[in-house]
Amino acid sequence: MTAAPQTAAPSYPFSPPHRLDLDPRYAQLRRDEPLVRVRLPYGEPVWLATRYADVRTVLGDPRFSRAAAAGRDEPRNTERLPASGMLGMDPPDHTRLRRLIAKAFTARRVERLREGTRAVAEELVDGMLAAGPPADLVAHLATPLPIRVICDLLGVPVTDQDRFHTWAEAIVSTTSLSAEQTQTYIQNLFDYMAGLIARRRQEPTDDLLTAMVQARDADSDRLTEEEVVQLAAGLLAAGHETTVTQIPNFVYVLLTEEGGWKRLRTEPELIPGAVEELLRFIPLGATAAFPRYALEDVELSGVLVRAGEPVIASIHSANRDERVFTDPDTLDLSRVVNPHVGFGHGAHHCVGAQLARMELQVMLETLVRRTPDLRLAVPESELTWKTGLLVRGLTALPVAW
């Protein structure tokens, strides 16, 4: 075991996000210094874990705590401190909230949504084809599909999508919005969900929002009204925002990685595994975030993390770890062994992972079948990318067929 190095902590992230490229510094760190002190734009210094085994430990071991960030100058990419809620909890408080919604996202329940999701995808592709090339895949498919699915599941009027999709950006913003805009958007989202919750009390329906309200009213000691509002708002935002971003990311990679789209066109049976490989290969996050605090001394890769010290885990570095994945920097659509951590790990593993998988599978199945000759409609250099967000993605993806 080695002591903490005394050199000054480098700034993190190491470089601005560039398309979907992963900074080569991660590979060097995994090899030479897998646990390194870094300094984010705001907050106290923090350890950065880059190896797969260490990332799983930080995310899944109860010796590391998210709740311990309360009252600390948490390392972060924004001036404002992260909002409280499920992401700031540990079990059993986290379990209490997660249990309320987990039943809605089981593999069996999500599978029941597949046919409806497929019908939505067919309808949206119909509209894109009718509009004719070039068409923006973001506007025609990537944005409306996840929104319509999560709205149907929660019981949120899809006609309000222009409002809440704008507000949801506050959840993933680092610098794209001012602190005042961020606070306003988050409050707008909370107020909107509080209004829907009040309506469900008067007019219950068969949706997840009604089930949450009924659970709260049946056992008010387990859920506060504020928790229900924040949980519902978080589900609405997280339930579509990342998938909206990943759909064009997936298509972009398949169209620009040699043989990607052609391989799925000729072997569509590979699509479920291809979704897992794309989740591993694409570094969706612009940076590691949401530090865990050591509750006791813990050794990671031979380095002692002392009690009270924060650690951030780079999921995308873990997903490229040579110790776990063969040829990790190669997109292998037929990869068999693929224990990626694209949806996180441990107590905070994405509760909507099965829903996202299903949507991404349906999207690829539909596009490969309906637009087998899909291609970029502009040179790759002319594509524009989002900035100032926790996630990487395209602002638009013009395609032709």
C-alpha positions in Angstrom: 0.0 0.0 0.0 1.3 3.5 -0.9 0.6 6.8 0.7 -1.1 9.6 -1.1 1.2 11.5 -3.5 2.2 15.0 -2.5 2.2 16.5 -6.0 -0.4 19.1 -6.9 -3.7 17.7 -8.1 -4.3 18.2 -11.8 -7.4 19.9 -13.1 -10.2 17.6 -14.1 -11.7 16.9 -16.6 -8.3 16.6 -18.4 -9.6 18.1 -21.6 -12.9 19.5 -23.1 -15.1 16.7 -24.5 -14.4 16.2 -28.2 -17.2 14.3 -30.0 -17.3 10.9 -28.4 -13.5 10.5 -28.0 -12.2 9.3 -24.7 -9.2 11.3 -23.4 -6.0 9.1 -23.8 -5.0 10.1 -20.3 -7.4 7.5 -18.9 -5.5 4.6 -20.5 -2.2 6.0 -19.1 -3.7 6.3 -15.6 -5.1 2.8 -15.7 -1.6 1.6 -16.4 0.5 3.8 -14.2 -1.6 5.6 -11.6 -5.1 4.1 -11.4 -6.1 6.2 -8.4 -5.0 9.8 -8.8 -5.9 13.0 -7.0 -7.6 15.6 -9.2 -9.4 18.9 -8.7 -12.7 19.7 -10.3 -13.8 23.2 -11.1 -15.5 23.5 -7.8 -15.2 21.8 -4.4 -12.5 20.0 -2.5 -9.8 17.8 -4.1 -11.0 14.3 -4.9 -9.6 10.9 -5.9 -10.3 9.7 -9.4 -10.7 5.9 -9.9 -10.0 4.7 -13.4 -9.8 0.9 -13.2 -12.9 -1.3 -13.6 -12.4 -3.1 -10.2 -12.0 0.1 -8.3 -14.9 1.8 -10.0 -17.2 -1.1 -9.0 -15.9 -0.9 -5.5 -16.5 2.8 -5.2 -20.0 2.5 -6.7 -21.1 -0.7 -4.9 -19.2 -1.0 -1.6 -21.1 0.3 1.5 -17.9 1.7 2.8 -18.4 4.5 0.2 -21.3 6.9 0.8 -23.2 9.4 -1.3 -25.1 10.7 1.7 -21.8 11.7 3.4 -21.5 14.5 0.8 -24.1 16.5 2.7 -22.5 19.5 4.4 -19.3 19.1 2.4 -17.8 21.2 -0.3 -18.6 18.4 -2.8 -16.3 18.1 -5.8 -18.4 19.2 -8.8 -18.5 20.7 -12.2 -21.0 23.5 -11.4 -21.0 26.3 -8.9 -24.2 25.1 -7.4 -24.2 22.0 -5.2 -26.1 19.0 -6.6 -29.8 18.8 -5.6 -30.7 16.4 -2.9 -32.9 13.4 -3.6 -32.2 9.8 -4.5 -28.8 10.5 -5.9 -27.7 12.0 -2.6 -29.0 9.0 -0.5 -27.6 5.8 0.9 -29.6 2.7 1.8 -31.9 2.3 3.7 -33.3 5.8 2.8 -32.4 5.3 -0.9 -34.0 1.8 -0.8 -37.2 3.2 0.6 -37.6 5.4 -2.4 -36.2 3.0 -5.0 -38.6 0.3 -3.9 -41.5 2.5 -4.8 -40.6 2.7 -8.5 -38.5 -0.4 -9.1 -41.5 -2.6 -9.8 -42.5 -0.4 -12.8 -39.1 -1.0 -14.4 -38.6 -4.8 -14.1 -37.7 -6.7 -17.3 -41.1 -8.3 -17.4 -43.0 -5.0 -17.2 -40.7 -3.3 -19.6 -41.2 -6.1 -22.1 -44.9 -5.4 -22.1 -44.1 -1.9 -23.4 -42.1 -3.2 -26.3 -45.0 -3.5 -28.8 -46.3 -0.1 -28.0 -42.8 1.4 -28.3 -42.3 -0.4 -31.6 -45.6 1.2 -32.9 -44.3 4.6 -31.9 -41.0 4.0 -33.6 -42.8 2.9 -36.8 -44.9 6.1 -36.7 -42.0 8.3 -36.2 -39.9 6.7 -39.0 -43.0 7.1 -41.2 -42.9 10.8 -40.5 -39.2 11.0 -41.2 -39.5 9.2 -44.5 -42.4 11.4 -45.5 -40.4 14.5 -44.8 -37.7 13.2 -47.1 -33.9 13.5 -46.9 -32.1 15.1 -45.4 -33.9 14.7 -42.1 -32.7 15.4 -38.6 -32.8 12.1 -36.7 -32.7 14.0 -33.4 -35.9 15.9 -34.1 -37.8 13.1 -36.0 -36.9 10.1 -33.8 -34.4 10.5 -30.9 -36.3 13.2 -29.0 -40.0 12.1 -29.4 -39.6 8.4 -28.9 -38.2 8.3 -25.3 -40.5 11.2 -24.3 -43.6 9.5 -25.5 -42.6 6.2 -23.7 -41.9 7.8 -20.3 -44.9 10.0 -20.5 -47.1 7.0 -21.1 -45.5 5.1 -18.2 -45.7 8.0 -15.7 -49.0 9.4 -16.9 -47.6 12.8 -18.0 -49.4 14.6 -20.9 -47.1 14.3 -23.9 -48.5 17.6 -25.2 -46.4 19.3 -22.4 -43.2 17.9 -23.8 -41.9 21.2 -25.1 -42.1 22.6 -21.5 -40.6 19.8 -19.5 -38.0 18.8 -22.1 -36.6 22.3 -21.8 -36.6 22.3 -18.0 -35.0 18.8 -17.9 -31.8 20.3 -19.3 -31.2 21.7 -15.8 -30.6 18.2 -14.5 -27.6 17.6 -16.8 -26.3 21.2 -17.2 -22.9 22.2 -16.1 -22.4 25.5 -17.9 -25.1 25.5 -20.6 -27.4 27.3 -18.2 -26.7 30.1 -15.7 -27.2 29.3 -12.0 -30.4 31.4 -12.1 -31.8 29.5 -15.1 -30.9 26.2 -13.6 -32.8 27.0 -10.4 -35.8 28.4 -12.3 -36.0 25.3 -14.6 -35.7 22.9 -11.7 -38.4 24.7 -9.8 -40.6 24.8 -12.8 -40.2 21.0 -13.2 -41.1 20.5 -9.5 -44.1 22.8 -9.7 -45.3 21.0 -12.8 -45.1 17.6 -11.2 -46.7 18.9 -8.0 -49.7 20.0 -10.1 -49.9 16.6 -11.8 -49.7 14.9 -8.4 -52.6 17.0 -7.0 -54.6 16.1 -10.1 -54.0 12.4 -9.6 -55.3 12.6 -6.1 -58.6 13.9 -7.5 -58.6 11.8 -10.7 -56.5 8.6 -10.3 -55.6 6.7 -13.4 -53.6 3.6 -14.3 -50.1 5.0 -14.3 -47.0 5.2 -12.2 -47.7 8.7 -10.9 -51.0 7.6 -9.5 -49.3 4.5 -7.8 -46.7 6.8 -6.2 -49.4 9.1 -4.9 -51.4 6.3 -3.5 -48.3 4.8 -1.8 -47.5 8.2 -0.3 -51.1 8.7 1.0 -51.3 5.1 2.3 -48.1 5.4 4.4 -47.1 9.0 4.8 -44.4 8.0 7.3 -42.4 6.4 4.5 -42.7 9.1 1.9 -42.9 12.9 2.2 -44.8 15.0 -0.3 -41.5 16.7 -1.3 -39.9 13.2 -1.9 -42.7 12.2 -4.2 -42.5 15.4 -6.2 -38.7 15.2 -6.6 -38.8 11.5 -7.4 -41.5 12.0 -10.1 -39.6 15.0 -11.6 -36.3 13.0 -11.6 -38.0 10.1 -13.3 -39.5 12.3 -16.0 -36.2 14.0 -16.7 -33.8 11.0 -16.4 -36.4 8.8 -18.1 -35.9 10.5 -21.4 -32.9 12.9 -21.3 -30.1 10.3 -21.6 -31.9 8.1 -24.1 -32.7 11.2 -26.3 -28.9 11.7 -26.3 -27.9 8.1 -26.8 -30.0 7.4 -29.8 -28.2 9.8 -32.2 -24.9 8.8 -30.5 -25.6 5.1 -31.4 -26.5 5.9 -35.0 -23.5 8.3 -35.4 -21.0 5.6 -34.2 -22.6 2.9 -36.3 -22.4 5.1 -39.4 -18.8 6.3 -38.8 -17.2 3.1 -37.4 -16.2 1.0 -40.4 -18.8 -1.6 -41.2 -21.0 -0.8 -38.2 -24.3 -0.1 -39.9 -23.7 -2.7 -42.6 -23.1 -5.3 -40.0 -26.4 -4.8 -38.3 -28.2 -4.5 -41.6 -27.0 -8.0 -42.6 -27.1 -9.5 -39.1 -30.0 -7.8 -37.2 -29.9 -10.7 -34.7 -26.8 -8.9 -33.2 -28.8 -5.9 -32.1 -29.4 -6.8 -28.4 -25.6 -7.4 -28.0 -24.8 -4.4 -30.1 -26.8 -2.2 -27.7 -24.6 -3.5 -24.8 -21.4 -2.9 -26.8 -22.4 0.6 -27.7 -23.3 1.4 -24.1 -19.8 0.2 -23.2 -18.0 1.9 -26.1 -19.6 5.3 -26.1 -18.5 7.7 -23.3 -21.8 9.3 -22.7 -20.7 11.3 -19.7 -18.5 14.4 -20.3 -16.8 13.8 -16.9 -17.0 11.6 -13.8 -19.2 13.1 -11.1 -21.2 12.4 -7.9 -18.4 11.6 -5.5 -18.6 8.9 -2.8 -17.0 9.5 0.5 -15.0 6.8 2.3 -16.6 6.0 5.6 -13.4 4.2 6.7 -9.9 3.7 5.4 -10.2 1.7 2.1 -7.4 0.5 -0.2 -7.9 0.9 -3.9 -5.2 -0.3 -6.3 -2.6 -0.3 -3.5 -3.4 3.3 -2.5 -5.0 4.2 0.8 -8.1 6.3 0.7 -8.6 7.6 4.2 -12.0 7.9 5.9 -13.7 11.2 4.9 -12.0 11.5 1.5 -14.1 11.7 -1.6 -13.7 9.5 -4.7 -15.2 9.9 -8.2 -15.4 6.8 -10.4 -14.9 7.1 -14.2 -17.4 4.7 -15.7 -16.1 5.3 -19.2 -12.5 4.5 -18.2 -13.7 1.3 -16.5 -15.5 0.3 -19.7 -12.2 0.5 -21.6 -10.2 -1.4 -19.0 -7.8 -3.9 -20.7 -8.0 -6.2 -17.7 -11.7 -6.9 -18.3 -12.4 -6.2 -22.0 -10.5 -7.7 -25.0 -9.5 -4.9 -27.5 -11.4 -2.3 -25.4 -11.0 0.5 -27.8 -12.5 -1.5 -30.7 -16.3 -1.5 -31.3 -17.1 -5.2 -31.5 -20.8 -5.7 -32.2 -20.5 -9.4 -31.6 -18.7 -9.1 -28.3 -19.9 -11.9 -26.0 -18.3 -11.1 -22.6 -19.4 -7.6 -21.8 -19.9 -6.8 -18.1 -20.0 -3.0 -18.7 -21.0 -0.5 -16.1 -22.7 1.9 -18.5 -25.7 2.0 -16.2 -23.7 2.3 -13.1 -23.3 -0.2 -10.3 -24.5 -0.8 -6.8 -27.4 0.9 -5.1 -27.5 3.7 -7.6 -27.5 1.4 -10.7 -29.9 3.1 -13.2 -33.4 2.0 -12.2 -34.6 2.6 -15.8 -31.8 0.5 -17.4 -34.3 -2.1 -18.8 -36.5 0.6 -20.3 -33.5 2.3 -22.0 -32.3 -1.0 -23.3 -35.6 -1.8 -24.8 -36.0 1.6 -26.4 -32.5 1.5 -27.9 -33.1 -2.1 -29.3 -36.5 -1.1 -30.8 -34.9 2.1 -32.3 -32.1 0.1 -34.0 -34.4 -2.7 -35.2 -36.8 -0.2 -36.8 -34.1 1.9 -38.4 -32.1 -1.0 -39.8 -35.2 -2.5 -41.3 -36.8 0.7 -42.6 -33.7 2.6 -43.7 -31.0 0.0 -44.5 -29.0 2.5 -46.6 -29.0 5.2 -43.9 -26.0 7.5 -44.1 -24.9 10.9 -42.9 -26.3 13.7 -45.0 -23.4 16.1 -44.2 -19.7 15.7 -43.7 -18.8 14.5 -40.3 -16.9 17.7 -39.7 -20.1 19.7 -40.0 -21.9 18.0 -37.2 -22.5 20.1 -34.1 -22.2 18.8 -30.5 -23.9 19.9 -27.3 -21.7 21.8 -24.8 -21.9 22.6 -21.1 -23.7 19.4 -20.2 -22.9 16.3 -18.1 -23.6 14.2 -21.2 -22.2 14.3 -24.7 -24.4 14.3 -27.7 -25.3 15.8 -31.1 -27.5 18.9 -31.4 -28.7 17.4 -34.7 -28.0 14.4 -36.9 -28.8 15.0 -40.6 -29.3 11.7 -42.4 -30.2 10.5 -45.8 -31.2 7.1 -47.2 
